[in-house]
């Protein structure tokens, strides 16, 4: 089974990045118990004041898809949504490396 | 001490992405023994045929800087350089998350 990675770019509503980042950090506790999630790291972009980047690595595409069905994850996404102006990202295929 | 993250974007010389990725995967063995490196993952961009993205997380900026003085790392960078057309990336500050 191939591992699955995502680079998500979330542009917060102006001035709301810190609040959004805080909510997403709280979500990482939820994800800590989630099967198949190897890492999920939230970063602030240094050169774009409203942007967060979230890098995720999962055991499989299916494990990621299953997480989106989880009730706590859905509830979190619903709470974050009003703070997000735009969601995008970069499509990547992970090859390997340290911590893979 | 703050952790340090990098999103490096490497554009290979046309047609050389696979070769460059292979060299960098070999380097991850070198980095596996390297103090302070939490992860170092190599990805192919799905929508740009010559692009690799490398995400790195280090215990500190100093640990990352020290790795660049390592003889094996310098030798690897030297071998990769002819395959790289352009090096850039996104400056980020890691906040936390699972696997942090």
N, CA and C atoms of all chains as a GROMACS GRO file, in nm:
protein
  600
    1UNK      N    1   0.085  -0.118   0.000
    1UNK     CA    2   0.000   0.000   0.000
    1UNK      C    3   0.090   0.125   0.000
    2UNK      N    4   0.056   0.220  -0.087
    2UNK     CA    5   0.138   0.341  -0.095
    2UNK      C    6   0.097   0.440   0.013
    3UNK      N    7   0.197   0.501   0.070
    3UNK     CA    8   0.168   0.610   0.163
    3UNK      C    9   0.108   0.729   0.086
    4UNK      N   10   0.043   0.815   0.162
    4UNK     CA   11  -0.029   0.928   0.102
    4UNK      C   12   0.013   1.055   0.174
    5UNK      N   13   0.047   1.159   0.096
    5UNK     CA   14   0.089   1.287   0.155
    5UNK      C   15   0.004   1.400   0.100
    6UNK      N   16  -0.009   1.506   0.178
    6UNK     CA   17  -0.079   1.627   0.135
    6UNK      C   18  -0.002   1.748   0.184
    7UNK      N   19   0.006   1.850   0.098
    7UNK     CA   20   0.051   1.982   0.143
    7UNK      C   21  -0.069   2.073   0.128
    8UNK      N   22  -0.134   2.105   0.236
    8UNK     CA   23  -0.252   2.190   0.229
    8UNK      C   24  -0.215   2.335   0.259
    9UNK      N   25  -0.267   2.424   0.177
    9UNK     CA   26  -0.246   2.568   0.200
    9UNK      C   27  -0.380   2.630   0.240
   10UNK      N   28  -0.385   2.682   0.360
   10UNK     CA   29  -0.508   2.743   0.409
   10UNK      C   30  -0.484   2.892   0.426
   11UNK      N   31  -0.562   2.973   0.356
   11UNK     CA   32  -0.554   3.117   0.372
   11UNK      C   33  -0.665   3.159   0.467
   12UNK      N   34  -0.625   3.211   0.581
   12UNK     CA   35  -0.724   3.252   0.681
   12UNK      C   36  -0.792   3.382   0.638
   13UNK      N   37  -0.909   3.402   0.688
   13UNK     CA   38  -0.973   3.534   0.683
   13UNK      C   39  -0.872   3.633   0.744
   14UNK      N   40  -0.854   3.752   0.684
   14UNK     CA   41  -0.749   3.844   0.734
   14UNK      C   42  -0.752   3.861   0.886
   15UNK      N   43  -0.636   3.843   0.947
   15UNK     CA   44  -0.624   3.860   1.092
   15UNK      C   45  -0.660   3.738   1.174
   16UNK      N   46  -0.705   3.631   1.108
   16UNK     CA   47  -0.754   3.514   1.183
   16UNK      C   48  -0.658   3.395   1.179
   17UNK      N   49  -0.538   3.413   1.125
   17UNK     CA   50  -0.447   3.298   1.115
   17UNK      C   51  -0.414   3.238   1.251
   18UNK      N   52  -0.386   3.324   1.348
   18UNK     CA   53  -0.345   3.270   1.478
   18UNK      C   54  -0.457   3.187   1.540
   19UNK      N   55  -0.579   3.239   1.528
   19UNK     CA   56  -0.694   3.166   1.583
   19UNK      C   57  -0.713   3.032   1.511
   20UNK      N   58  -0.703   3.038   1.378
   20UNK     CA   59  -0.718   2.915   1.298
   20UNK      C   60  -0.608   2.813   1.333
   21UNK      N   61  -0.484   2.862   1.345
   21UNK     CA   62  -0.374   2.772   1.381
   21UNK      C   63  -0.397   2.708   1.517
   22UNK      N   64  -0.446   2.786   1.610
   22UNK     CA   65  -0.475   2.732   1.744
   22UNK      C   66  -0.579   2.622   1.740
   23UNK      N   67  -0.684   2.643   1.660
   23UNK     CA   68  -0.788   2.540   1.647
   23UNK      C   69  -0.730   2.412   1.585
   24UNK      N   70  -0.645   2.432   1.485
   24UNK     CA   71  -0.590   2.315   1.418
   24UNK      C   72  -0.490   2.240   1.505
   25UNK      N   73  -0.419   2.316   1.590
   25UNK     CA   74  -0.329   2.248   1.684
   25UNK      C   75  -0.410   2.162   1.781
   26UNK      N   76  -0.522   2.214   1.823
   26UNK     CA   77  -0.609   2.135   1.911
   26UNK      C   78  -0.652   2.007   1.839
   27UNK      N   79  -0.671   2.017   1.705
   27UNK     CA   80  -0.714   1.900   1.630
   27UNK      C   81  -0.605   1.795   1.624
   28UNK      N   82  -0.481   1.838   1.641
   28UNK     CA   83  -0.375   1.738   1.629
   28UNK      C   84  -0.383   1.639   1.745
   29UNK      N   85  -0.446   1.680   1.856
   29UNK     CA   86  -0.472   1.583   1.963
   29UNK      C   87  -0.570   1.477   1.915
   30UNK      N   88  -0.671   1.521   1.843
   30UNK     CA   89  -0.767   1.426   1.785
   30UNK      C   90  -0.695   1.330   1.691
   31UNK      N   91  -0.609   1.387   1.606
   31UNK     CA   92  -0.541   1.304   1.507
   31UNK      C   93  -0.437   1.212   1.570
   32UNK      N   94  -0.387   1.249   1.687
   32UNK     CA   95  -0.286   1.165   1.752
   32UNK      C   96  -0.336   1.023   1.773
   33UNK      N   97  -0.465   1.012   1.798
   33UNK     CA   98  -0.520   0.879   1.820
   33UNK      C   99  -0.569   0.814   1.692
   34UNK      N  100  -0.546   0.879   1.580
   34UNK     CA  101  -0.609   0.833   1.456
   34UNK      C  102  -0.520   0.734   1.382
   35UNK      N  103  -0.578   0.623   1.351
   35UNK     CA  104  -0.501   0.518   1.285
   35UNK      C  105  -0.451   0.564   1.147
   36UNK      N  106  -0.327   0.534   1.121
   36UNK     CA  107  -0.274   0.559   0.987
   36UNK      C  108  -0.215   0.696   0.965
   37UNK      N  109  -0.226   0.786   1.065
   37UNK     CA  110  -0.168   0.921   1.050
   37UNK      C  111  -0.026   0.919   1.105
   38UNK      N  112   0.072   0.934   1.017
   38UNK     CA  113   0.213   0.931   1.057
   38UNK      C  114   0.254   1.068   1.109
   39UNK      N  115   0.223   1.172   1.033
   39UNK     CA  116   0.238   1.306   1.089
   39UNK      C  117   0.139   1.403   1.027
   40UNK      N  118   0.124   1.512   1.097
   40UNK     CA  119   0.029   1.618   1.062
   40UNK      C  120   0.084   1.741   1.131
   41UNK      N  121   0.151   1.826   1.052
   41UNK     CA  122   0.223   1.939   1.112
   41UNK      C  123   0.170   2.070   1.054
   42UNK      N  124   0.144   2.163   1.143
   42UNK     CA  125   0.091   2.293   1.104
   42UNK      C  126   0.206   2.396   1.107
   43UNK      N  127   0.214   2.474   1.001
   43UNK     CA  128   0.319   2.576   0.989
   43UNK      C  129   0.256   2.711   0.951
   44UNK      N  130   0.319   2.818   0.994
   44UNK     CA  131   0.286   2.951   0.942
   44UNK      C  132   0.379   2.983   0.826
   45UNK      N  133   0.323   3.037   0.717
   45UNK     CA  134   0.408   3.087   0.609
   45UNK      C  135   0.474   3.215   0.658
   46UNK      N  136   0.605   3.228   0.638
   46UNK     CA  137   0.673   3.348   0.688
   46UNK      C  138   0.648   3.468   0.599
   47UNK      N  139   0.619   3.443   0.472
   47UNK     CA  140   0.608   3.556   0.378
   47UNK      C  141   0.465   3.588   0.335
   48UNK      N  142   0.367   3.516   0.390
   48UNK     CA  143   0.226   3.547   0.359
   48UNK      C  144   0.152   3.548   0.492
   49UNK      N  145   0.109   3.667   0.537
   49UNK     CA  146   0.065   3.682   0.676
   49UNK      C  147  -0.063   3.605   0.713
   50UNK      N  148  -0.141   3.563   0.614
   50UNK     CA  149  -0.265   3.493   0.648
   50UNK      C  150  -0.258   3.343   0.619
   51UNK      N  151  -0.142   3.294   0.577
   51UNK     CA  152  -0.135   3.156   0.526
   51UNK      C  153  -0.078   3.057   0.628
   52UNK      N  154  -0.147   2.943   0.637
   52UNK     CA  155  -0.096   2.825   0.708
   52UNK      C  156  -0.069   2.715   0.606
   53UNK      N  157   0.037   2.640   0.628
   53UNK     CA  158   0.064   2.520   0.549
   53UNK      C  159   0.054   2.400   0.642
   54UNK      N  160  -0.016   2.299   0.598
   54UNK     CA  161  -0.031   2.177   0.677
   54UNK      C  162   0.026   2.062   0.595
   55UNK      N  163   0.128   1.997   0.649
   55UNK     CA  164   0.183   1.879   0.581
   55UNK      C  165   0.133   1.755   0.654
   56UNK      N  166   0.087   1.660   0.575
   56UNK     CA  167   0.034   1.536   0.632
   56UNK      C  168   0.097   1.417   0.563
   57UNK      N  169   0.123   1.312   0.641
   57UNK     CA  170   0.166   1.184   0.584
   57UNK      C  171   0.083   1.074   0.647
   58UNK      N  172   0.023   0.992   0.562
   58UNK     CA  173  -0.067   0.885   0.605
   58UNK      C  174  -0.018   0.750   0.552
   59UNK      N  175  -0.056   0.645   0.621
   59UNK     CA  176  -0.016   0.510   0.577
   59UNK      C  177  -0.075   0.477   0.439
   60UNK      N  178  -0.189   0.535   0.407
   60UNK     CA  179  -0.253   0.509   0.278
   60UNK      C  180  -0.355   0.619   0.250
   61UNK      N  181  -0.393   0.630   0.125
   61UNK     CA  182  -0.498   0.724   0.086
   61UNK      C  183  -0.629   0.690   0.159
   62UNK      N  184  -0.651   0.560   0.177
   62UNK     CA  185  -0.774   0.513   0.242
   62UNK      C  186  -0.778   0.558   0.389
   63UNK      N  187  -0.662   0.552   0.456
   63UNK     CA  188  -0.659   0.594   0.597
   63UNK      C  189  -0.694   0.743   0.608
   64UNK      N  190  -0.642   0.822   0.513
   64UNK     CA  191  -0.677   0.964   0.515
   64UNK      C  192  -0.826   0.984   0.491
   65UNK      N  193  -0.879   0.915   0.390
   65UNK     CA  194  -1.022   0.929   0.358
   65UNK      C  195  -1.108   0.889   0.478
   66UNK      N  196  -1.066   0.783   0.547
   66UNK     CA  197  -1.143   0.737   0.663
   66UNK      C  198  -1.145   0.843   0.773
   67UNK      N  199  -1.034   0.916   0.787
   67UNK     CA  200  -1.027   1.017   0.894
   67UNK      C  201  -1.132   1.125   0.871
   68UNK      N  202  -1.162   1.151   0.744
   68UNK     CA  203  -1.258   1.258   0.713
   68UNK      C  204  -1.402   1.217   0.747
   69UNK      N  205  -1.420   1.089   0.773
   69UNK     CA  206  -1.552   1.042   0.815
   69UNK      C  207  -1.567   1.046   0.967
   70UNK      N  208  -1.453   1.066   1.035
   70UNK     CA  209  -1.455   1.065   1.181
   70UNK      C  210  -1.535   1.185   1.233
   71UNK      N  211  -1.620   1.159   1.330
   71UNK     CA  212  -1.711   1.263   1.379
   71UNK      C  213  -1.636   1.383   1.437
   72UNK      N  214  -1.528   1.356   1.514
   72UNK     CA  215  -1.453   1.467   1.576
   72UNK      C  216  -1.383   1.551   1.470
   73UNK      N  217  -1.334   1.484   1.365
   73UNK     CA  218  -1.265   1.557   1.258
   73UNK      C  219  -1.365   1.644   1.183
   74UNK      N  220  -1.482   1.590   1.157
   74UNK     CA  221  -1.584   1.667   1.084
   74UNK      C  222  -1.630   1.788   1.165
   75UNK      N  223  -1.638   1.766   1.294
   75UNK     CA  224  -1.681   1.876   1.381
   75UNK      C  225  -1.574   1.985   1.380
   76UNK      N  226  -1.448   1.943   1.384
   76UNK     CA  227  -1.338   2.040   1.381
   76UNK      C  228  -1.338   2.118   1.249
   77UNK      N  229  -1.354   2.048   1.138
   77UNK     CA  230  -1.355   2.116   1.008
   77UNK      C  231  -1.467   2.220   1.006
   78UNK      N  232  -1.580   2.183   1.060
   78UNK     CA  233  -1.693   2.276   1.064
   78UNK      C  234  -1.661   2.402   1.145
   79UNK      N  235  -1.587   2.383   1.256
   79UNK     CA  236  -1.553   2.499   1.340
   79UNK      C  237  -1.450   2.588   1.272
   80UNK      N  238  -1.358   2.526   1.195
   80UNK     CA  239  -1.252   2.604   1.129
   80UNK      C  240  -1.304   2.682   1.009
   81UNK      N  241  -1.404   2.626   0.943
   81UNK     CA  242  -1.447   2.678   0.812
   81UNK      C  243  -1.470   2.830   0.810
   82UNK      N  244  -1.537   2.888   0.911
   82UNK     CA  245  -1.561   3.034   0.904
   82UNK      C  246  -1.433   3.117   0.908
   83UNK      N  247  -1.322   3.056   0.951
   83UNK     CA  248  -1.196   3.131   0.959
   83UNK      C  249  -1.112   3.116   0.832
   84UNK      N  250  -1.157   3.033   0.738
   84UNK     CA  251  -1.079   3.004   0.617
   84UNK      C  252  -1.136   3.081   0.498
   85UNK      N  253  -1.048   3.164   0.436
   85UNK     CA  254  -1.091   3.238   0.317
   85UNK      C  255  -1.072   3.153   0.192
   86UNK      N  256  -0.966   3.070   0.192
   86UNK     CA  257  -0.935   2.992   0.073
   86UNK      C  258  -0.856   2.868   0.112
   87UNK      N  259  -0.888   2.756   0.047
   87UNK     CA  260  -0.814   2.631   0.073
   87UNK      C  261  -0.758   2.579  -0.058
   88UNK      N  262  -0.632   2.546  -0.057
   88UNK     CA  263  -0.569   2.491  -0.177
   88UNK      C  264  -0.453   2.404  -0.135
   89UNK      N  265  -0.352   2.396  -0.220
   89UNK     CA  266  -0.236   2.317  -0.181
   89UNK      C  267  -0.158   2.270  -0.301
   90UNK      N  268  -0.067   2.179  -0.274
   90UNK     CA  269   0.020   2.125  -0.378
   90UNK      C  270   0.002   1.973  -0.376
   91UNK      N  271  -0.026   1.916  -0.493
   91UNK     CA  272  -0.043   1.770  -0.500
   91UNK      C  273   0.094   1.705  -0.510
   92UNK      N  274   0.118   1.613  -0.418
   92UNK     CA  275   0.249   1.546  -0.414
   92UNK      C  276   0.234   1.396  -0.395
   93UNK      N  277   0.337   1.326  -0.441
   93UNK     CA  278   0.346   1.180  -0.418
   93UNK      C  279   0.472   1.156  -0.335
   94UNK      N  280   0.458   1.103  -0.213
   94UNK     CA  281   0.577   1.086  -0.129
   94UNK      C  282   0.662   0.969  -0.179
   95UNK      N  283   0.793   0.990  -0.181
   95UNK     CA  284   0.885   0.885  -0.227
   95UNK      C  285   0.950   0.811  -0.110
   96UNK      N  286   0.983   0.884  -0.004
   96UNK     CA  287   1.049   0.820   0.109
   96UNK      C  288   1.136   0.921   0.179
   97UNK      N  289   1.220   0.871   0.270
   97UNK     CA  290   1.310   0.959   0.343
   97UNK      C  291   1.313   0.921   0.489
   98UNK      N  292   1.377   1.004   0.568
   98UNK     CA  293   1.381   0.979   0.712
   98UNK      C  294   1.246   1.011   0.775
   99UNK      N  295   1.196   0.920   0.859
   99UNK     CA  296   1.068   0.942   0.925
   99UNK      C  297   0.950   0.902   0.838
  100UNK      N  298   0.980   0.832   0.729
  100UNK     CA  299   0.876   0.793   0.633
  100UNK      C  300   0.808   0.666   0.678
  101UNK      N  301   1.420   2.577   2.286
  101UNK     CA  302   1.471   2.589   2.149
  101UNK      C  303   1.358   2.561   2.051
  102UNK      N  304   1.345   2.646   1.949
  102UNK     CA  305   1.237   2.627   1.852
  102UNK      C  306   1.279   2.526   1.746
  103UNK      N  307   1.183   2.443   1.710
  103UNK     CA  308   1.208   2.352   1.598
  103UNK      C  309   1.217   2.433   1.470
  104UNK      N  310   1.276   2.371   1.369
  104UNK     CA  311   1.302   2.438   1.243
  104UNK      C  312   1.250   2.352   1.128
  105UNK      N  313   1.174   2.413   1.038
  105UNK     CA  314   1.119   2.340   0.925
  105UNK      C  315   1.158   2.407   0.794
  106UNK      N  316   1.164   2.327   0.689
  106UNK     CA  317   1.190   2.379   0.554
  106UNK      C  318   1.101   2.307   0.455
  107UNK      N  319   1.049   2.382   0.358
  107UNK     CA  320   0.985   2.320   0.240
  107UNK      C  321   1.074   2.358   0.122
  108UNK      N  322   1.154   2.266   0.077
  108UNK     CA  323   1.243   2.295  -0.035
  108UNK      C  324   1.182   2.249  -0.166
  109UNK      N  325   1.188   2.336  -0.266
  109UNK     CA  326   1.139   2.302  -0.400
  109UNK      C  327   1.260   2.291  -0.493
  110UNK      N  328   1.284   2.171  -0.544
  110UNK     CA  329   1.396   2.149  -0.634
  110UNK      C  330   1.342   2.118  -0.773
  111UNK      N  331   1.378   2.201  -0.868
  111UNK     CA  332   1.340   2.175  -1.007
  111UNK      C  333   1.459   2.107  -1.075
  112UNK      N  334   1.436   1.983  -1.116
  112UNK     CA  335   1.544   1.908  -1.180
  112UNK      C  336   1.566   1.958  -1.322
  113UNK      N  337   1.684   1.934  -1.373
  113UNK     CA  338   1.712   1.948  -1.515
  113UNK      C  339   1.608   1.858  -1.587
  114UNK      N  340   1.547   1.906  -1.697
  114UNK     CA  341   1.439   1.828  -1.759
  114UNK      C  342   1.476   1.680  -1.777
  115UNK      N  343   1.385   1.594  -1.731
  115UNK     CA  344   1.405   1.450  -1.745
  115UNK      C  345   1.489   1.386  -1.636
  116UNK      N  346   1.540   1.465  -1.543
  116UNK     CA  347   1.632   1.412  -1.441
  116UNK      C  348   1.569   1.400  -1.303
  117UNK      N  349   1.438   1.423  -1.293
  117UNK     CA  350   1.378   1.418  -1.158
  117UNK      C  351   1.394   1.282  -1.092
  118UNK      N  352   1.372   1.177  -1.167
  118UNK     CA  353   1.379   1.044  -1.106
  118UNK      C  354   1.520   1.015  -1.053
  119UNK      N  355   1.618   1.053  -1.133
  119UNK     CA  356   1.758   1.031  -1.091
  119UNK      C  357   1.790   1.114  -0.965
  120UNK      N  358   1.746   1.240  -0.967
  120UNK     CA  359   1.770   1.327  -0.852
  120UNK      C  360   1.699   1.272  -0.727
  121UNK      N  361   1.574   1.230  -0.745
  121UNK     CA  362   1.499   1.173  -0.632
  121UNK      C  363   1.570   1.051  -0.574
  122UNK      N  364   1.622   0.969  -0.662
  122UNK     CA  365   1.693   0.848  -0.617
  122UNK      C  366   1.817   0.883  -0.535
  123UNK      N  367   1.890   0.984  -0.582
  123UNK     CA  368   2.010   1.028  -0.506
  123UNK      C  369   1.971   1.080  -0.369
  124UNK      N  370   1.860   1.156  -0.367
  124UNK     CA  371   1.821   1.216  -0.240
  124UNK      C  372   1.766   1.112  -0.143
  125UNK      N  373   1.702   1.009  -0.198
  125UNK     CA  374   1.657   0.899  -0.111
  125UNK      C  375   1.777   0.831  -0.048
  126UNK      N  376   1.881   0.813  -0.126
  126UNK     CA  377   2.002   0.753  -0.071
  126UNK      C  378   2.055   0.840   0.043
  127UNK      N  379   2.038   0.972   0.028
  127UNK     CA  380   2.088   1.064   0.131
  127UNK      C  381   2.011   1.049   0.260
  128UNK      N  382   1.888   1.002   0.249
  128UNK     CA  383   1.809   0.993   0.371
  128UNK      C  384   1.869   0.888   0.465
  129UNK      N  385   1.945   0.793   0.410
  129UNK     CA  386   2.019   0.701   0.497
  129UNK      C  387   2.124   0.778   0.577
  130UNK      N  388   2.190   0.870   0.508
  130UNK     CA  389   2.290   0.954   0.577
  130UNK      C  390   2.222   1.034   0.688
  131UNK      N  391   2.106   1.092   0.654
  131UNK     CA  392   2.038   1.177   0.752
  131UNK      C  393   1.978   1.097   0.866
  132UNK      N  394   1.951   0.969   0.841
  132UNK     CA  395   1.891   0.887   0.948
  132UNK      C  396   1.977   0.886   1.072
  133UNK      N  397   2.108   0.894   1.052
  133UNK     CA  398   2.196   0.894   1.166
  133UNK      C  399   2.225   1.033   1.218
  134UNK      N  400   2.160   1.133   1.160
  134UNK     CA  401   2.200   1.269   1.190
  134UNK      C  402   2.121   1.326   1.307
  135UNK      N  403   2.196   1.378   1.401
  135UNK     CA  404   2.133   1.429   1.522
  135UNK      C  405   2.042   1.548   1.492
  136UNK      N  406   1.924   1.545   1.550
  136UNK     CA  407   1.837   1.661   1.540
  136UNK      C  408   1.743   1.659   1.421
  137UNK      N  409   1.757   1.560   1.332
  137UNK     CA  410   1.667   1.554   1.216
  137UNK      C  411   1.546   1.467   1.252
  138UNK      N  412   1.430   1.528   1.260
  138UNK     CA  413   1.308   1.455   1.298
  138UNK      C  414   1.250   1.388   1.174
  139UNK      N  415   1.235   1.463   1.066
  139UNK     CA  416   1.204   1.398   0.940
  139UNK      C  417   1.257   1.477   0.821
  140UNK      N  418   1.263   1.406   0.712
  140UNK     CA  419   1.319   1.456   0.586
  140UNK      C  420   1.255   1.369   0.480
  141UNK      N  421   1.151   1.424   0.416
  141UNK     CA  422   1.071   1.341   0.324
  141UNK      C  423   1.076   1.403   0.184
  142UNK      N  424   1.100   1.317   0.088
  142UNK     CA  425   1.110   1.360  -0.051
  142UNK      C  426   0.979   1.324  -0.123
  143UNK      N  427   0.925   1.421  -0.198
  143UNK     CA  428   0.800   1.401  -0.271
  143UNK      C  429   0.818   1.445  -0.416
  144UNK      N  430   0.744   1.382  -0.505
  144UNK     CA  431   0.731   1.431  -0.642
  144UNK      C  432   0.607   1.520  -0.650
  145UNK      N  433   0.619   1.635  -0.717
  145UNK     CA  434   0.500   1.717  -0.744
  145UNK      C  435   0.420   1.647  -0.853
  146UNK      N  436   0.290   1.633  -0.832
  146UNK     CA  437   0.210   1.562  -0.932
  146UNK      C  438   0.183   1.648  -1.055
  147UNK      N  439   0.185   1.778  -1.039
  147UNK     CA  440   0.146   1.866  -1.150
  147UNK      C  441   0.262   1.940  -1.216
  148UNK      N  442   0.384   1.914  -1.170
  148UNK     CA  443   0.502   1.977  -1.233
  148UNK      C  444   0.605   1.865  -1.253
  149UNK      N  445   0.627   1.825  -1.378
  149UNK     CA  446   0.700   1.700  -1.403
  149UNK      C  447   0.846   1.699  -1.360
  150UNK      N  448   0.907   1.815  -1.339
  150UNK     CA  449   1.049   1.816  -1.300
  150UNK      C  450   1.070   1.852  -1.153
  151UNK      N  451   0.962   1.866  -1.078
  151UNK     CA  452   0.975   1.923  -0.943
  151UNK      C  453   0.971   1.817  -0.833
  152UNK      N  454   1.065   1.831  -0.740
  152UNK     CA  455   1.063   1.757  -0.613
  152UNK      C  456   1.039   1.857  -0.500
  153UNK      N  457   0.961   1.813  -0.402
  153UNK     CA  458   0.945   1.892  -0.279
  153UNK      C  459   1.006   1.811  -0.164
  154UNK      N  460   1.086   1.877  -0.083
  154UNK     CA  461   1.149   1.812   0.032
  154UNK      C  462   1.102   1.884   0.157
  155UNK      N  463   1.035   1.810   0.245
  155UNK     CA  464   0.994   1.870   0.372
  155UNK      C  465   1.088   1.819   0.481
  156UNK      N  466   1.134   1.911   0.562
  156UNK     CA  467   1.228   1.876   0.669
  156UNK      C  468   1.180   1.936   0.800
  157UNK      N  469   1.200   1.860   0.907
  157UNK     CA  470   1.176   1.913   1.042
  157UNK      C  471   1.296   1.877   1.128
  158UNK      N  472   1.351   1.978   1.193
  158UNK     CA  473   1.472   1.964   1.275
  158UNK      C  474   1.445   2.011   1.417
  159UNK      N  475   1.522   1.960   1.510
  159UNK     CA  476   1.507   2.000   1.651
  159UNK      C  477   1.537   2.149   1.670
  160UNK      N  478   1.621   2.205   1.583
  160UNK     CA  479   1.656   2.347   1.593
  160UNK      C  480   1.719   2.391   1.461
  161UNK      N  481   1.723   2.521   1.443
  161UNK     CA  482   1.790   2.578   1.326
  161UNK      C  483   1.939   2.541   1.328
  162UNK      N  484   1.994   2.536   1.448
  162UNK     CA  485   2.137   2.504   1.462
  162UNK      C  486   2.166   2.360   1.419
  163UNK      N  487   2.074   2.268   1.451
  163UNK     CA  488   2.096   2.128   1.411
  163UNK      C  489   2.095   2.117   1.259
  164UNK      N  490   2.005   2.192   1.195
  164UNK     CA  491   2.003   2.192   1.048
  164UNK      C  492   2.132   2.250   0.993
  165UNK      N  493   2.175   2.364   1.048
  165UNK     CA  494   2.298   2.427   0.999
  165UNK      C  495   2.418   2.335   1.017
  166UNK      N  496   2.422   2.263   1.128
  166UNK     CA  497   2.534   2.171   1.154
  166UNK      C  498   2.537   2.060   1.050
  167UNK      N  499   2.418   2.016   1.008
  167UNK     CA  500   2.413   1.904   0.911
  167UNK      C  501   2.480   1.945   0.780
  168UNK      N  502   2.471   2.074   0.748
  168UNK     CA  503   2.528   2.120   0.621
  168UNK      C  504   2.681   2.125   0.626
  169UNK      N  505   2.735   2.111   0.745
  169UNK     CA  506   2.882   2.104   0.759
  169UNK      C  507   2.931   1.959   0.752
  170UNK      N  508   2.836   1.865   0.759
  170UNK     CA  509   2.874   1.723   0.759
  170UNK      C  510   2.934   1.684   0.623
  171UNK      N  511   3.044   1.613   0.627
  171UNK     CA  512   3.117   1.580   0.504
  171UNK      C  513   3.032   1.498   0.406
  172UNK      N  514   2.955   1.402   0.460
  172UNK     CA  515   2.873   1.317   0.371
  172UNK      C  516   2.761   1.399   0.306
  173UNK      N  517   2.705   1.492   0.382
  173UNK     CA  518   2.598   1.576   0.329
  173UNK      C  519   2.653   1.668   0.220
  174UNK      N  520   2.769   1.725   0.245
  174UNK     CA  521   2.830   1.815   0.146
  174UNK      C  522   2.863   1.739   0.018
  175UNK      N  523   2.908   1.616   0.035
  175UNK     CA  524   2.943   1.536  -0.081
  175UNK      C  525   2.816   1.504  -0.162
  176UNK      N  526   2.708   1.475  -0.090
  176UNK     CA  527   2.582   1.447  -0.158
  176UNK      C  528   2.530   1.570  -0.232
  177UNK      N  529   2.534   1.685  -0.168
  177UNK     CA  530   2.488   1.807  -0.234
  177UNK      C  531   2.569   1.830  -0.362
  178UNK      N  532   2.695   1.806  -0.354
  178UNK     CA  533   2.781   1.823  -0.472
  178UNK      C  534   2.741   1.730  -0.586
  179UNK      N  535   2.703   1.607  -0.551
  179UNK     CA  536   2.663   1.511  -0.655
  179UNK      C  537   2.528   1.547  -0.715
  180UNK      N  538   2.438   1.602  -0.633
  180UNK     CA  539   2.304   1.637  -0.681
  180UNK      C  540   2.306   1.763  -0.768
  181UNK      N  541   2.397   1.853  -0.739
  181UNK     CA  542   2.392   1.986  -0.800
  181UNK      C  543   2.377   1.987  -0.953
  182UNK      N  544   2.452   1.899  -1.026
  182UNK     CA  545   2.438   1.903  -1.173
  182UNK      C  546   2.298   1.864  -1.223
  183UNK      N  547   2.219   1.800  -1.137
  183UNK     CA  548   2.085   1.758  -1.178
  183UNK      C  549   1.979   1.862  -1.143
  184UNK      N  550   2.018   1.968  -1.073
  184UNK     CA  551   1.922   2.069  -1.026
  184UNK      C  552   1.928   2.194  -1.114
  185UNK      N  553   1.810   2.228  -1.173
  185UNK     CA  554   1.804   2.349  -1.255
  185UNK      C  555   1.775   2.472  -1.168
  186UNK      N  556   1.696   2.450  -1.062
  186UNK     CA  557   1.656   2.564  -0.978
  186UNK      C  558   1.622   2.514  -0.838
  187UNK      N  559   1.661   2.591  -0.739
  187UNK     CA  560   1.629   2.555  -0.600
  187UNK      C  561   1.556   2.672  -0.535
  188UNK      N  562   1.443   2.642  -0.472
  188UNK     CA  563   1.368   2.747  -0.404
  188UNK      C  564   1.290   2.684  -0.291
  189UNK      N  565   1.177   2.742  -0.258
  189UNK     CA  566   1.096   2.682  -0.152
  189UNK      C  567   1.005   2.784  -0.088
  190UNK      N  568   0.946   2.740   0.021
  190UNK     CA  569   0.852   2.824   0.096
  190UNK      C  570   0.906   2.834   0.238
  191UNK      N  571   0.919   2.958   0.287
  191UNK     CA  572   0.968   2.977   0.425
  191UNK      C  573   0.853   2.958   0.522
  192UNK      N  574   0.873   2.868   0.617
  192UNK     CA  575   0.766   2.838   0.713
  192UNK      C  576   0.822   2.833   0.855
  193UNK      N  577   0.730   2.856   0.949
  193UNK     CA  578   0.762   2.840   1.092
  193UNK      C  579   0.670   2.731   1.146
  194UNK      N  580   0.725   2.619   1.193
  194UNK     CA  581   0.638   2.511   1.239
  194UNK      C  582   0.574   2.544   1.374
  195UNK      N  583   0.446   2.515   1.385
  195UNK     CA  584   0.373   2.544   1.510
  195UNK      C  585   0.357   2.420   1.598
  196UNK      N  586   0.335   2.305   1.535
  196UNK     CA  587   0.314   2.183   1.612
  196UNK      C  588   0.226   2.088   1.535
  197UNK      N  589   0.181   1.983   1.604
  197UNK     CA  590   0.095   1.885   1.539
  197UNK      C  591   0.137   1.745   1.578
  198UNK      N  592   0.078   1.649   1.511
  198UNK     CA  593   0.114   1.509   1.536
  198UNK      C  594   0.250   1.479   1.472
  199UNK      N  595   0.338   1.414   1.549
  199UNK     CA  596   0.469   1.380   1.496
  199UNK      C  597   0.568   1.494   1.508
  200UNK      N  598   0.529   1.597   1.583
  200UNK     CA  599   0.613   1.718   1.595
  200UNK      C  600   0.720   1.696   1.700
   0.00000   0.00000   0.00000
